[in-house]
Amino acid sequence: MVNSTAGIGGLLDVATGLGLPVHDADFGQTLYVYGLGPGPFLVLPLFGPSTMRDATG
C-alpha cells in the first residue's frame, strides 16, 4: 500500500526505507487467505494450466 501511494504507483520502493517487512506472496495466495476457492481449471494460451484464482494473480 505504501509503495502504491507514496512510491509513484509502485515504481519506487518506499516501504523498505520505512522498515516494513518484505512479503513474498502473489495475489492468488492473498485471495486464498481471504477464503476464495480455486474455481474452475483453465488452460490459458502462453500461460499454461492454472486455476481461476491463480490466473488473476
PDB file with one MODEL, atoms N, CA, C and O in Angstrom:
MODEL        1
ATOM      1  N   MET A   1       0.821  -1.189   0.000  1.00  0.00           N
ATOM      2  CA  MET A   1       0.000   0.000   0.000  1.00  0.00           C
ATOM      3  C   MET A   1       0.870   1.259   0.000  1.00  0.00           C
ATOM      4  O   MET A   1       0.568   2.236  -0.685  1.00  0.00           O
ATOM      5  N   VAL A   2       1.941   1.219   0.770  1.00  0.00           N
ATOM      6  CA  VAL A   2       2.832   2.393   0.833  1.00  0.00           C
ATOM      7  C   VAL A   2       3.510   2.603  -0.516  1.00  0.00           C
ATOM      8  O   VAL A   2       3.584   3.733  -1.000  1.00  0.00           O
ATOM      9  N   ASN A   3       4.001   1.538  -1.122  1.00  0.00           N
ATOM     10  CA  ASN A   3       4.676   1.678  -2.410  1.00  0.00           C
ATOM     11  C   ASN A   3       3.715   2.117  -3.505  1.00  0.00           C
ATOM     12  O   ASN A   3       4.113   2.828  -4.428  1.00  0.00           O
ATOM     13  N   SER A   4       2.455   1.704  -3.415  1.00  0.00           N
ATOM     14  CA  SER A   4       1.479   2.089  -4.432  1.00  0.00           C
ATOM     15  C   SER A   4       1.116   3.563  -4.340  1.00  0.00           C
ATOM     16  O   SER A   4       0.850   4.196  -5.362  1.00  0.00           O
ATOM     17  N   THR A   5       1.101   4.119  -3.142  1.00  0.00           N
ATOM     18  CA  THR A   5       0.703   5.519  -2.989  1.00  0.00           C
ATOM     19  C   THR A   5       1.907   6.460  -2.967  1.00  0.00           C
ATOM     20  O   THR A   5       1.977   7.385  -3.776  1.00  0.00           O
ATOM     21  N   ALA A   6       2.837   6.241  -2.069  1.00  0.00           N
ATOM     22  CA  ALA A   6       3.985   7.142  -1.944  1.00  0.00           C
ATOM     23  C   ALA A   6       5.096   6.799  -2.928  1.00  0.00           C
ATOM     24  O   ALA A   6       5.962   7.634  -3.190  1.00  0.00           O
ATOM     25  N   GLY A   7       5.088   5.604  -3.469  1.00  0.00           N
ATOM     26  CA  GLY A   7       6.146   5.170  -4.374  1.00  0.00           C
ATOM     27  C   GLY A   7       5.812   5.350  -5.832  1.00  0.00           C
ATOM     28  O   GLY A   7       6.283   4.582  -6.671  1.00  0.00           O
ATOM     29  N   ILE A   8       5.019   6.332  -6.153  1.00  0.00           N
ATOM     30  CA  ILE A   8       4.647   6.668  -7.536  1.00  0.00           C
ATOM     31  C   ILE A   8       4.085   5.440  -8.254  1.00  0.00           C
ATOM     32  O   ILE A   8       4.624   5.002  -9.270  1.00  0.00           O
ATOM     33  N   GLY A   9       3.017   4.903  -7.723  1.00  0.00           N
ATOM     34  CA  GLY A   9       2.336   3.773  -8.356  1.00  0.00           C
ATOM     35  C   GLY A   9       3.113   2.473  -8.280  1.00  0.00           C
ATOM     36  O   GLY A   9       2.879   1.577  -9.092  1.00  0.00           O
ATOM     37  N   GLY A  10       4.027   2.340  -7.335  1.00  0.00           N
ATOM     38  CA  GLY A  10       4.795   1.117  -7.188  1.00  0.00           C
ATOM     39  C   GLY A  10       6.122   1.118  -7.921  1.00  0.00           C
ATOM     40  O   GLY A  10       6.826   0.108  -7.917  1.00  0.00           O
ATOM     41  N   LEU A  11       6.479   2.225  -8.548  1.00  0.00           N
ATOM     42  CA  LEU A  11       7.757   2.300  -9.265  1.00  0.00           C
ATOM     43  C   LEU A  11       8.934   2.430  -8.308  1.00  0.00           C
ATOM     44  O   LEU A  11      10.033   1.969  -8.617  1.00  0.00           O
ATOM     45  N   LEU A  12       8.723   3.052  -7.151  1.00  0.00           N
ATOM     46  CA  LEU A  12       9.775   3.212  -6.159  1.00  0.00           C
ATOM     47  C   LEU A  12       9.462   2.377  -4.927  1.00  0.00           C
ATOM     48  O   LEU A  12       8.295   2.178  -4.589  1.00  0.00           O
ATOM     49  N   ASP A  13      10.495   1.890  -4.259  1.00  0.00           N
ATOM     50  CA  ASP A  13      10.331   1.071  -3.058  1.00  0.00           C
ATOM     51  C   ASP A  13      10.514   1.946  -1.820  1.00  0.00           C
ATOM     52  O   ASP A  13      11.619   2.062  -1.291  1.00  0.00           O
ATOM     53  N   VAL A  14       9.437   2.552  -1.367  1.00  0.00           N
ATOM     54  CA  VAL A  14       9.466   3.424  -0.200  1.00  0.00           C
ATOM     55  C   VAL A  14       9.330   2.607   1.085  1.00  0.00           C
ATOM     56  O   VAL A  14       9.863   2.999   2.124  1.00  0.00           O
ATOM     57  N   ALA A  15       8.625   1.479   1.027  1.00  0.00           N
ATOM     58  CA  ALA A  15       8.328   0.683   2.222  1.00  0.00           C
ATOM     59  C   ALA A  15       9.587   0.119   2.878  1.00  0.00           C
ATOM     60  O   ALA A  15       9.641   0.034   4.104  1.00  0.00           O
ATOM     61  N   THR A  16      10.585  -0.262   2.115  1.00  0.00           N
ATOM     62  CA  THR A  16      11.817  -0.799   2.696  1.00  0.00           C
ATOM     63  C   THR A  16      12.525   0.264   3.528  1.00  0.00           C
ATOM     64  O   THR A  16      13.055  -0.036   4.598  1.00  0.00           O
ATOM     65  N   GLY A  17      12.534   1.471   3.056  1.00  0.00           N
ATOM     66  CA  GLY A  17      13.148   2.561   3.801  1.00  0.00           C
ATOM     67  C   GLY A  17      12.418   2.878   5.097  1.00  0.00           C
ATOM     68  O   GLY A  17      13.012   3.411   6.035  1.00  0.00           O
ATOM     69  N   LEU A  18      11.129   2.550   5.151  1.00  0.00           N
ATOM     70  CA  LEU A  18      10.345   2.762   6.366  1.00  0.00           C
ATOM     71  C   LEU A  18      10.433   1.596   7.331  1.00  0.00           C
ATOM     72  O   LEU A  18       9.888   1.662   8.434  1.00  0.00           O
ATOM     73  N   GLY A  19      11.117   0.518   6.930  1.00  0.00           N
ATOM     74  CA  GLY A  19      11.308  -0.635   7.804  1.00  0.00           C
ATOM     75  C   GLY A  19      10.182  -1.662   7.753  1.00  0.00           C
ATOM     76  O   GLY A  19      10.102  -2.524   8.628  1.00  0.00           O
ATOM     77  N   LEU A  20       9.320  -1.591   6.761  1.00  0.00           N
ATOM     78  CA  LEU A  20       8.248  -2.570   6.641  1.00  0.00           C
ATOM     79  C   LEU A  20       8.810  -3.894   6.116  1.00  0.00           C
ATOM     80  O   LEU A  20       9.702  -3.883   5.267  1.00  0.00           O
ATOM     81  N   PRO A  21       8.302  -5.049   6.610  1.00  0.00           N
ATOM     82  CA  PRO A  21       8.841  -6.338   6.186  1.00  0.00           C
ATOM     83  C   PRO A  21       8.434  -6.688   4.748  1.00  0.00           C
ATOM     84  O   PRO A  21       7.393  -6.254   4.254  1.00  0.00           O
ATOM     85  N   VAL A  22       9.284  -7.483   4.098  1.00  0.00           N
ATOM     86  CA  VAL A  22       9.027  -7.945   2.740  1.00  0.00           C
ATOM     87  C   VAL A  22       8.196  -9.222   2.800  1.00  0.00           C
ATOM     88  O   VAL A  22       8.488 -10.121   3.589  1.00  0.00           O
ATOM     89  N   HIS A  23       7.162  -9.300   1.968  1.00  0.00           N
ATOM     90  CA  HIS A  23       6.322 -10.491   1.885  1.00  0.00           C
ATOM     91  C   HIS A  23       6.402 -11.048   0.473  1.00  0.00           C
ATOM     92  O   HIS A  23       6.145 -10.338  -0.499  1.00  0.00           O
ATOM     93  N   ASP A  24       6.759 -12.319   0.366  1.00  0.00           N
ATOM     94  CA  ASP A  24       6.852 -12.963  -0.941  1.00  0.00           C
ATOM     95  C   ASP A  24       5.590 -13.776  -1.193  1.00  0.00           C
ATOM     96  O   ASP A  24       5.606 -15.001  -1.073  1.00  0.00           O
ATOM     97  N   ALA A  25       4.515 -13.115  -1.536  1.00  0.00           N
ATOM     98  CA  ALA A  25       3.252 -13.782  -1.839  1.00  0.00           C
ATOM     99  C   ALA A  25       2.655 -13.140  -3.082  1.00  0.00           C
ATOM    100  O   ALA A  25       2.811 -11.941  -3.314  1.00  0.00           O
ATOM    101  N   ASP A  26       1.970 -13.953  -3.875  1.00  0.00           N
ATOM    102  CA  ASP A  26       1.313 -13.388  -5.038  1.00  0.00           C
ATOM    103  C   ASP A  26      -0.161 -13.136  -4.720  1.00  0.00           C
ATOM    104  O   ASP A  26      -0.634 -13.472  -3.635  1.00  0.00           O
ATOM    105  N   PHE A  27      -0.867 -12.555  -5.655  1.00  0.00           N
ATOM    106  CA  PHE A  27      -2.256 -12.172  -5.419  1.00  0.00           C
ATOM    107  C   PHE A  27      -3.155 -13.390  -5.246  1.00  0.00           C
ATOM    108  O   PHE A  27      -4.144 -13.325  -4.516  1.00  0.00           O
ATOM    109  N   GLY A  28      -2.827 -14.502  -5.905  1.00  0.00           N
ATOM    110  CA  GLY A  28      -3.595 -15.736  -5.734  1.00  0.00           C
ATOM    111  C   GLY A  28      -3.531 -16.255  -4.303  1.00  0.00           C
ATOM    112  O   GLY A  28      -4.532 -16.742  -3.779  1.00  0.00           O
ATOM    113  N   GLN A  29      -2.375 -16.158  -3.669  1.00  0.00           N
ATOM    114  CA  GLN A  29      -2.243 -16.580  -2.274  1.00  0.00           C
ATOM    115  C   GLN A  29      -3.013 -15.645  -1.348  1.00  0.00           C
ATOM    116  O   GLN A  29      -3.579 -16.090  -0.350  1.00  0.00           O
ATOM    117  N   THR A  30      -3.040 -14.374  -1.665  1.00  0.00           N
ATOM    118  CA  THR A  30      -3.804 -13.422  -0.869  1.00  0.00           C
ATOM    119  C   THR A  30      -5.295 -13.735  -0.949  1.00  0.00           C
ATOM    120  O   THR A  30      -5.996 -13.685   0.062  1.00  0.00           O
ATOM    121  N   LEU A  31      -5.781 -14.056  -2.147  1.00  0.00           N
ATOM    122  CA  LEU A  31      -7.188 -14.418  -2.295  1.00  0.00           C
ATOM    123  C   LEU A  31      -7.519 -15.689  -1.528  1.00  0.00           C
ATOM    124  O   LEU A  31      -8.618 -15.810  -0.987  1.00  0.00           O
ATOM    125  N   TYR A  32      -6.589 -16.638  -1.470  1.00  0.00           N
ATOM    126  CA  TYR A  32      -6.792 -17.869  -0.699  1.00  0.00           C
ATOM    127  C   TYR A  32      -6.953 -17.565   0.792  1.00  0.00           C
ATOM    128  O   TYR A  32      -7.820 -18.141   1.450  1.00  0.00           O
ATOM    129  N   VAL A  33      -6.138 -16.681   1.318  1.00  0.00           N
ATOM    130  CA  VAL A  33      -6.208 -16.321   2.737  1.00  0.00           C
ATOM    131  C   VAL A  33      -7.582 -15.743   3.072  1.00  0.00           C
ATOM    132  O   VAL A  33      -8.105 -15.968   4.164  1.00  0.00           O
ATOM    133  N   TYR A  34      -8.158 -15.005   2.138  1.00  0.00           N
ATOM    134  CA  TYR A  34      -9.471 -14.409   2.369  1.00  0.00           C
ATOM    135  C   TYR A  34     -10.623 -15.357   2.034  1.00  0.00           C
ATOM    136  O   TYR A  34     -11.781 -14.940   2.028  1.00  0.00           O
ATOM    137  N   GLY A  35     -10.318 -16.623   1.758  1.00  0.00           N
ATOM    138  CA  GLY A  35     -11.354 -17.637   1.613  1.00  0.00           C
ATOM    139  C   GLY A  35     -11.875 -17.881   0.220  1.00  0.00           C
ATOM    140  O   GLY A  35     -12.867 -18.594   0.070  1.00  0.00           O
ATOM    141  N   LEU A  36     -11.269 -17.333  -0.799  1.00  0.00           N
ATOM    142  CA  LEU A  36     -11.728 -17.573  -2.161  1.00  0.00           C
ATOM    143  C   LEU A  36     -11.260 -18.941  -2.622  1.00  0.00           C
ATOM    144  O   LEU A  36     -10.070 -19.246  -2.543  1.00  0.00           O
ATOM    145  N   GLY A  37     -12.168 -19.760  -3.098  1.00  0.00           N
ATOM    146  CA  GLY A  37     -11.824 -21.093  -3.589  1.00  0.00           C
ATOM    147  C   GLY A  37     -11.061 -21.029  -4.898  1.00  0.00           C
ATOM    148  O   GLY A  37     -10.972 -19.968  -5.516  1.00  0.00           O
ATOM    149  N   PRO A  38     -10.505 -22.167  -5.329  1.00  0.00           N
ATOM    150  CA  PRO A  38      -9.681 -22.149  -6.533  1.00  0.00           C
ATOM    151  C   PRO A  38     -10.459 -21.878  -7.813  1.00  0.00           C
ATOM    152  O   PRO A  38      -9.900 -21.331  -8.764  1.00  0.00           O
ATOM    153  N   GLY A  39     -11.729 -22.248  -7.858  1.00  0.00           N
ATOM    154  CA  GLY A  39     -12.526 -22.022  -9.058  1.00  0.00           C
ATOM    155  C   GLY A  39     -12.220 -23.055 -10.126  1.00  0.00           C
ATOM    156  O   GLY A  39     -11.535 -24.042  -9.859  1.00  0.00           O
ATOM    157  N   PRO A  40     -12.722 -22.837 -11.334  1.00  0.00           N
ATOM    158  CA  PRO A  40     -12.517 -23.808 -12.415  1.00  0.00           C
ATOM    159  C   PRO A  40     -11.067 -23.851 -12.883  1.00  0.00           C
ATOM    160  O   PRO A  40     -10.311 -22.893 -12.722  1.00  0.00           O
ATOM    161  N   PHE A  41     -10.706 -24.986 -13.467  1.00  0.00           N
ATOM    162  CA  PHE A  41      -9.359 -25.185 -14.009  1.00  0.00           C
ATOM    163  C   PHE A  41      -9.327 -24.640 -15.429  1.00  0.00           C
ATOM    164  O   PHE A  41     -10.203 -24.959 -16.233  1.00  0.00           O
ATOM    165  N   LEU A  42      -8.346 -23.836 -15.741  1.00  0.00           N
ATOM    166  CA  LEU A  42      -8.230 -23.202 -17.054  1.00  0.00           C
ATOM    167  C   LEU A  42      -6.912 -23.575 -17.713  1.00  0.00           C
ATOM    168  O   LEU A  42      -5.915 -23.820 -17.034  1.00  0.00           O
ATOM    169  N   VAL A  43      -6.915 -23.614 -19.019  1.00  0.00           N
ATOM    170  CA  VAL A  43      -5.670 -23.735 -19.784  1.00  0.00           C
ATOM    171  C   VAL A  43      -5.593 -22.482 -20.654  1.00  0.00           C
ATOM    172  O   VAL A  43      -6.334 -22.330 -21.625  1.00  0.00           O
ATOM    173  N   LEU A  44      -4.682 -21.596 -20.282  1.00  0.00           N
ATOM    174  CA  LEU A  44      -4.567 -20.313 -20.953  1.00  0.00           C
ATOM    175  C   LEU A  44      -3.425 -20.326 -21.963  1.00  0.00           C
ATOM    176  O   LEU A  44      -2.332 -20.798 -21.650  1.00  0.00           O
ATOM    177  N   PRO A  45      -3.662 -19.817 -23.167  1.00  0.00           N
ATOM    178  CA  PRO A  45      -2.584 -19.744 -24.147  1.00  0.00           C
ATOM    179  C   PRO A  45      -1.428 -18.890 -23.619  1.00  0.00           C
ATOM    180  O   PRO A  45      -1.653 -17.833 -23.030  1.00  0.00           O
ATOM    181  N   LEU A  46      -0.234 -19.335 -23.822  1.00  0.00           N
ATOM    182  CA  LEU A  46       1.007 -18.685 -23.401  1.00  0.00           C
ATOM    183  C   LEU A  46       1.268 -18.759 -21.900  1.00  0.00           C
ATOM    184  O   LEU A  46       2.412 -18.574 -21.483  1.00  0.00           O
ATOM    185  N   PHE A  47       0.256 -19.021 -21.066  1.00  0.00           N
ATOM    186  CA  PHE A  47       0.447 -19.111 -19.628  1.00  0.00           C
ATOM    187  C   PHE A  47       0.351 -20.532 -19.112  1.00  0.00           C
ATOM    188  O   PHE A  47       0.898 -20.844 -18.054  1.00  0.00           O
ATOM    189  N   GLY A  48      -0.335 -21.399 -19.841  1.00  0.00           N
ATOM    190  CA  GLY A  48      -0.460 -22.788 -19.443  1.00  0.00           C
ATOM    191  C   GLY A  48      -1.605 -23.022 -18.476  1.00  0.00           C
ATOM    192  O   GLY A  48      -2.477 -22.167 -18.318  1.00  0.00           O
ATOM    193  N   PRO A  49      -1.604 -24.199 -17.820  1.00  0.00           N
ATOM    194  CA  PRO A  49      -2.714 -24.548 -16.933  1.00  0.00           C
ATOM    195  C   PRO A  49      -2.682 -23.749 -15.626  1.00  0.00           C
ATOM    196  O   PRO A  49      -1.620 -23.460 -15.075  1.00  0.00           O
ATOM    197  N   SER A  50      -3.868 -23.408 -15.158  1.00  0.00           N
ATOM    198  CA  SER A  50      -3.991 -22.636 -13.928  1.00  0.00           C
ATOM    199  C   SER A  50      -5.419 -22.738 -13.415  1.00  0.00           C
ATOM    200  O   SER A  50      -6.315 -23.183 -14.132  1.00  0.00           O
ATOM    201  N   THR A  51      -5.625 -22.326 -12.177  1.00  0.00           N
ATOM    202  CA  THR A  51      -6.979 -22.190 -11.655  1.00  0.00           C
ATOM    203  C   THR A  51      -7.417 -20.743 -11.851  1.00  0.00           C
ATOM    204  O   THR A  51      -6.592 -19.869 -12.117  1.00  0.00           O
ATOM    205  N   MET A  52      -8.705 -20.497 -11.718  1.00  0.00           N
ATOM    206  CA  MET A  52      -9.214 -19.143 -11.902  1.00  0.00           C
ATOM    207  C   MET A  52      -8.597 -18.188 -10.880  1.00  0.00           C
ATOM    208  O   MET A  52      -8.271 -17.049 -11.213  1.00  0.00           O
ATOM    209  N   ARG A  53      -8.437 -18.650  -9.634  1.00  0.00           N
ATOM    210  CA  ARG A  53      -7.867 -17.787  -8.589  1.00  0.00           C
ATOM    211  C   ARG A  53      -6.417 -17.420  -8.906  1.00  0.00           C
ATOM    212  O   ARG A  53      -6.024 -16.260  -8.779  1.00  0.00           O
ATOM    213  N   ASP A  54      -5.630 -18.405  -9.317  1.00  0.00           N
ATOM    214  CA  ASP A  54      -4.221 -18.124  -9.593  1.00  0.00           C
ATOM    215  C   ASP A  54      -4.020 -17.396 -10.909  1.00  0.00           C
ATOM    216  O   ASP A  54      -3.000 -16.727 -11.081  1.00  0.00           O
ATOM    217  N   ALA A  55      -4.945 -17.500 -11.834  1.00  0.00           N
ATOM    218  CA  ALA A  55      -4.836 -16.781 -13.093  1.00  0.00           C
ATOM    219  C   ALA A  55      -4.988 -15.277 -12.887  1.00  0.00           C
ATOM    220  O   ALA A  55      -4.401 -14.486 -13.625  1.00  0.00           O
ATOM    221  N   THR A  56      -5.777 -14.880 -11.884  1.00  0.00           N
ATOM    222  CA  THR A  56      -5.930 -13.446 -11.609  1.00  0.00           C
ATOM    223  C   THR A  56      -4.693 -12.880 -10.926  1.00  0.00           C
ATOM    224  O   THR A  56      -4.422 -11.684 -11.029  1.00  0.00           O
ATOM    225  N   GLY A  57      -3.944 -13.723 -10.232  1.00  0.00           N
ATOM    226  CA  GLY A  57      -2.737 -13.269  -9.537  1.00  0.00           C
ATOM    227  C   GLY A  57      -1.619 -13.090 -10.510  1.00  0.00           C
ATOM    228  O   GLY A  57      -0.514 -12.712 -10.120  1.00  0.00           O
TER     229      GLY A  57
ENDMDL
END
